[in-house]
Amino acid sequence: MNSINKFFKEESGQGAAEYILLFGGVIVIALLALTIYRSYMETSDRSLKAKDDIIDVRNTILHNRTHV
């Protein structure tokens, strides 16, 4: 009977279980964020291209410098 009480009072694996739950929660949140981000990108009106955005920014800056 004494060994059964020791078994139920044992807390050495509790920390590992808490870390597993914590990391599982982080993974679930990351997957939800990626799913929302993906659906947002698929429904955008135009495709987002970094190269085109950089060219637009450079052209705007050059245009503003010449008209000041």
Residue pairs with C-beta under 8 A, 6 or more apart in sequence:
41 48
